[in-house]
Every structure is written in structure tokens, then in C-alpha cells.
Amino acid sequence: MTRPILLLMLCWLLPTKSWAQAMPDGLVDVCPVRADESVPPAQFDRPDCERLPLYRVDPQGRHIWVRLQVQPDQPDSTDYLGLLIAAKASSELYIGGELVGRNGLPGADARSEIAGRMDVVLPLDRARLRAADHAIVLRMSSQQGWLQLVGPIHAIALVDTPDVQNLTLRYYLPSLLPLGVFLLAAFYFGSLMLRSERRLAPALLTALALLAALQLLLEVSRGVLAYAYPMHDLRLLGILGCAGAFGLGLVALLTHLYAPRRLAPALVLAALAMATVLALTGAMDSRTALMLLIGSLIALAAALLGVRRGARGARAYAAGLALFALADVVDPSGFIDYGFYWLVALLMVGLMVLQAAAYSRERRLQLEQRVRADRLQRALEQVQAERQPQVLTVPGTGQLRQIAVDRIVRIQGAGDYVELHLDDGSQVLHTATLNELDAELPPNFLRVHRSHLVNTRHIDRLERSEGGTGTLHLRQGQTVPVSRRVMPGVRRALR
């Protein structure tokens, strides 16, 4: 996660640089710093010294001298020359036995050490370097932090610029495109979660997008922040945590979609496998890659169950997860540095397309269900209307008069009475209130005004007036006002 990034960065961004060279046999000399030593030893042939490859030098929990050879590409150039030290360590640079640069303060223990920056460029004097036959000595220690890294020294190189942060940031610029995709996906799935009745899948997709974005931000933070080397452990732990959570999120999503009854066992299996990886694997790169591989393989198994049942979208998920797992297996380091972010970005774009199609289908089904429900409601109202009394009993002087409700064209309030307007043009007074009749009569009687009930079977047309009110024209030539408050409901009822 760290060493491959920095090596690629230097190869791409610093074409005029020279690598710090080991001794002629490919090794560097390493000696422990003795308590009485304030300058490098004259000879590195003491019994407690050793000769080993630079990548195996480990200053963690140690206080050491490291001697190596450097050779500029253009020894006679007058351009800037600096030594890039990318390592989890504090360091001092000596040329010809003299201190010429410092990054923090190396020490024999955490109390005496001042933590240096993770990435630093120390300036070099070309003349002094030539006088020392291009030999440099580093005093290094790494007494702080929380992790014991397999490779704490990521790179030592000659560079032609002092601004390592600017170069590192330029290296990370291509990562802005996946970051934009992650944030867009998080917004899209988050809004979908709020609108959808089935919220678990959009919620998981939102979490996956945010985890990928956070992991990418932690990855590029090294190119943005000039942090002290102990913070590098926290950065690595954050990346590892995001990778583990992302793997569990993949398992939860695919199992929820295609094997919901196996959701809990799948998550337990993934968690146990990840815990085993943490217990048996020491390298942070390997841990991160295996976290993602475990999640993708278990999620792939769930997707294949969906393919077997012919579930919608399962083939696309299975293909994407198979590519995801294959890239992780073929090149774990490259996968967690680059491939993961680009593949997840492509996955998110594909999922947004699939989810948009699924949401469209869901909305269409909801509309069809609503139409069927409306039809059923109208049928029930029709049955209810047929079961209701088809006559209205109106008390009169010494007698009761029964009037067929189909003959009633409209009913108008008149003080303590109501007027029943019949289809033959006659009018009958009734002692009931409009509210009572509105509840008693069939659904085809519509309250269009506080003083008017209308039998919709006698309506000829609705005419809208200025101000939002309206007028109903009846087949008998009569007109009835429609209040602005009930106008929308009247229009819906007459469709």
C-alpha cells in the first residue's frame, strides 16, 4: 500500500532522479549506535555490524547507522540535489562525518527521539558529496508508533526538487475521478434510500461508496499532509479498517439480495476469516488485500446462487465480483493501490444503472398496483351503492314520501331544511341536513359546495372559473357552484 505507491511515484514523476545505491555487492552497512557515539563510526566492520539489502533495514525499536553509496546521474550539474527519505523513522544525514541534515531527532528510546516526517527531502551539497566519494551515512531510529511494519523504509533516492508533497499530490491527481464517482454514488444511493420502501440495499450501497471514498482519502493523505511518521500507523489502520468494512458490506449486500436467509451465517464466516487473516498475516498490504478478497469471494458465492435461480441482476454482480477477486489475486499490491478504486468506481457506475432500472420498474409496479387498487375501490363502492337503499324517505304532513335516489338531481341547503331537486323539475323540502344526507346517500352524490350535493350521473360538464372556483352544468339545464376548496377533488371524481 505504501512502498509500491512511492516507488511508482518516483519512477514516473522524477525522471531525472538517481536512486540511492547500495554497496558494490548490492548491500548496505548497518551498525547499532553506541551510547558514546555522536558521529558515524569510521569503520563499519565491527562485530555488531551487518551487511544486508536496503529493503531489509529495519530501524523500528532500534537506533542504527546506515552507510550507502549514492551516484547522481549528472555529477557536474549545478541543479538542485536532494535526498528523499521515505521511511517510518527519524533520521540524520552525515557526509564525511559531518551532520548536513536532519528529519526529527533519532534516539535510543521514545523519550529521547523526536519523530520526523514520513517523507522528507534533505538538501545535498554536490561538492561535499564528491569529496566523500559519494558515501552517505544515515542515523535512524523508529521508537514510536503502534505497528511493526515488514518494510518500514519505502524509498531512499536522489531527487532534483525539494517539494516532495507537491510531487506526491500530482501523483494522486488521477484518483480524483474515482473519488468523484464514490461521492456521486453515495448521494445517489442515499437519496434512493430515503425514497424507496426497501431501504436496506440502498443503505448498504451508500455505506460501500462512503467507505471506498474514505479509504481513498486516507490513501492520498500521504500526498497532501506532511505528517510525522507515527501517524503513518494510524493511516494504515484506517485503510485496513475501511477494507474490512467494505468486504463485510459486499457480503451483506449480495447475501441480502440473493440469499437473505444466509445473511447472518455469511457475515459470521467473513468476520472469522478476516480475524484469521489478522492473526496469521503480518504485512499490512497482505492484510488489506486479503480482507477485500474474502469479502468479494463470499459475495461472489451469493451472486452465483442468484444466477442459479435466475434472479435479476445476479449475472452482472457475479461478473463484476469475479473480476474484482481475480485482480486481487493476480496483483494484490497493485490492486489495493490502484485497481481497487477504479474497479469499485466502475462497479458503482454499473450499480447506479442497475438500481435506476430497478427503481423505474418498482415505480411502474407501484403505479400499476395503485391503478388496480383504485379500480377495486370503485368496484367496492359500486357494490356498496347497490346495497344501499335506493329510495329516500321524506316525512311530510301526516305521511311519509319515498323518493328514488336516482330521481334526485341535486340537493341544496335552505336554512333548517334542504331542497331536493328532482329530474322532473319539482322540488321537495326535507328536514335532514346536508351532512346527514352526504353520509346516507350513495357515493355518486358529491359534495361540491357547503350548500350543494350533486348526483354525478346528472352532470353534463364542469366549467372552471377565475379564482379557482367552478360551475357544474347539469343535463336538466341547471347550474351548481363549485367551491375552490373542493375543486381539485371534484375534477378527480369526474375523470
Buried (B, 14 or more C-beta within 10 A) or exposed (E): BBBBBBBBBBEEBBEEBBBBBBBEEEBBBBBBBEEEEEEBBEEBEEEEBBBBEBBEBBBBEBBBBBBBBBEBEEEEEEEEBBBBBBBBBBBBBBBBEEBBBBBBBBBBEBEEBBBBBBBBBBEBEBEEBEEBEBBBBBBBBBBBBEBEBBBBBBBBBBBBBBEBBEBBBBBBEEBEEBBEBBBBBBEBBBEBBEEBEEEBBBBBBBBBBBBBBBBBBBBBBBBEEEBBBBBBBBBBBBBBBBBBBBBBBBBBBBBBBBBEEBBEEBBEBBBEBBEEBEEEBEBBBBBBBBBBBBBBBBBBBBBBBBBEEEBEBBBBBBBBBBBBBEBBEEBBBBBBBBBBBBBBBBBBEBBBEBBEEBBEEBEEEEEEEEEEEEEEEEEEEEEEBEEEEEEBEBEEEEEEEEBEBBBBBBBBBEEEBBEBBBBEEEEBEBEBEBEEBBEEBBBBBBBBBEBBBBBBEBBEEBEEEEEEBBBBBBEBEBEBEBBEEBBEEBEEBEE
